[in-house]
Structure formats: structure tokens, C-alpha cells
């Protein structure tokens, strides 16, 4: 299974729900997933989004200004033993 997508990791489940709702209201595809262990911090949930939607995701994040945001990550090869996480700058 070779998948690539983005996640936004948070320290607060409330803010996970708030971010997912904001992305969906903007017409973007978003979902809630378990935060990969490699992030190591947070509430255990993250918002999953398509990498193609990254500019809109960053804009929405700046608008709602979630204080519990850990960061954005690119996830490659999800579901494999060699899964990779790459931090995405918040520009």
C-alpha cells in the first residue's frame, strides 16, 4: 500500500474536530486519523488531507489559528513498516 497524504497533528481533540470541520466547510476532503507514533506528541488524532490541498489547508489554519497545533507532516508509504514523515513548513 503506497499512499501519500498530509496530516495536521494537534495536542487537543477539540481542535482536531474544529480543523476537520473548517476544511470540510471549505469544500476540501478531510478526515480524522490516528497520529503516527513518529510524531510522539499530541492527543492521538490528526486531520488527514490531500497534499494537493496544502495551500488551502495552510490558509484555513492561519484563519482559525489553532493554538494546540503541533505541525503539518507529509506521510509517505502509510501502512508499511517503512512509513516516512516529513515536516511541512507553515509558511
C-alpha positions as CSV (number, residue, x, y, z in Angstrom):
1,X,0.0,0.0,0.0
2,X,1.8,3.2,-1.2
3,X,-0.1,6.2,-0.1
4,X,1.0,9.8,0.4
5,X,-1.1,12.5,2.1
6,X,-0.8,15.3,4.6
7,X,-1.7,15.4,8.3
8,X,-2.1,18.2,10.8
9,X,-1.2,17.0,14.3
10,X,-2.7,18.6,17.4
11,X,-2.5,18.4,21.2
12,X,-6.2,18.8,21.5
13,X,-9.0,16.6,20.2
14,X,-11.3,19.6,20.2
15,X,-9.0,21.4,17.8
16,X,-8.8,18.3,15.6
17,X,-12.5,18.4,15.2
18,X,-12.5,22.2,14.6
19,X,-9.9,21.9,11.9
20,X,-11.6,19.0,10.1
21,X,-14.9,20.9,10.2
22,X,-13.3,24.0,8.8
23,X,-11.7,22.1,5.9
24,X,-14.9,20.3,5.1
25,X,-16.9,23.6,5.1
26,X,-14.3,24.9,2.6
27,X,-15.1,22.0,0.3
28,X,-11.9,20.0,1.0
29,X,-11.7,16.3,1.6
30,X,-10.6,15.8,5.2
31,X,-10.8,13.0,7.8
32,X,-9.6,12.1,11.2
33,X,-6.8,9.5,11.5
34,X,-4.6,8.2,14.3
35,X,-1.5,10.2,14.7
36,X,1.6,8.2,13.7
37,X,3.9,7.3,16.6
38,X,6.7,9.2,15.0
39,X,5.1,12.5,15.9
40,X,5.2,11.3,19.5
41,X,3.2,14.2,20.9
42,X,-0.4,15.1,20.9
43,X,-3.8,13.8,21.6
44,X,-3.5,10.7,19.3
45,X,-5.6,12.1,16.5
46,X,-4.7,14.1,13.4
47,X,-6.6,15.6,10.4
48,X,-5.8,13.9,7.1
49,X,-5.9,15.9,3.9
50,X,-4.8,15.6,0.3
51,X,-1.3,17.1,-0.4
52,X,-2.8,18.9,-3.4
53,X,-4.9,20.9,-0.9
54,X,-1.9,22.0,1.1
55,X,-2.1,25.8,0.2
56,X,-5.8,25.9,1.2
57,X,-5.1,23.9,4.4
58,X,-2.4,26.3,5.4
59,X,-4.6,29.3,4.7
60,X,-7.5,27.9,6.7
61,X,-5.1,27.0,9.6
62,X,-3.9,30.6,9.7
63,X,-7.5,31.8,9.8
64,X,-8.6,29.6,12.7
65,X,-5.2,29.9,14.4
66,X,-5.3,26.6,16.4
67,X,-3.1,27.1,19.5
68,X,-2.7,23.4,20.0
69,X,-1.3,22.7,16.5
70,X,1.9,20.6,16.7
71,X,2.6,20.8,13.0
72,X,1.9,19.6,9.4
73,X,3.5,16.5,8.0
74,X,3.7,14.7,4.7
75,X,3.1,10.9,5.2
76,X,4.5,8.5,2.6
77,X,4.0,4.8,2.4
78,X,1.3,4.8,5.1
79,X,0.6,1.3,6.5
80,X,4.0,-0.1,5.8
81,X,7.0,-0.7,8.1
82,X,8.9,2.0,6.2
83,X,6.4,4.8,6.6
84,X,8.1,8.2,6.4
85,X,7.0,11.5,8.0
86,X,8.4,14.8,6.6
87,X,7.6,18.0,8.4
88,X,5.9,20.6,6.2
89,X,6.8,24.3,6.9
90,X,3.9,26.5,7.9
91,X,5.0,29.4,5.5
